[in-house]
Amino acid sequence: MKSNSESKDTVVGFLLALVLTAVPFLAVLYKLGSREAITAVIAASAIVQILVHLRFFLGIRLRKSAPENLYPLLFAVVLLVIMVGGTLWVMANMSYRMGH
């Protein structure tokens, strides 16, 4: 059974994740700024959302922590590199194939 503070952390984390997902979608949907500004909003929201997930769902705090907390952090970094690198690779390949 979760304690009251753990349940509160989970709800706060969920609400923050929800907001950090909605903000980029709304920025794109309503064209709130230039292309560069929207790209910066998307990138900033993604970085903050990673930190929210690490803190509220994985329980990793950025202060002194146990060495076993390093594994989920390293896993998150590896996933981030794979996702960003793969996305850039696919987009560059599509751009090349479309003749841009």
Residue pairs with C-beta under 8 A, 6 or more apart in sequence:
2 10
9 56
10 56
10 57
12 56
13 52
13 53
13 55
13 56
13 57
14 56
16 49
16 52
16 56
17 49
17 52
17 53
17 56
20 45
20 48
20 49
20 52
21 45
21 49
23 41
23 45
24 38
24 41
24 42
24 45
24 46
26 32
27 33
27 38
27 41
27 42
28 38
28 42
31 38
32 38
32 41
33 41
50 76
50 80
53 76
54 60
54 72
54 73
54 76
55 61
55 62
58 72
59 69
60 69
60 72
60 73
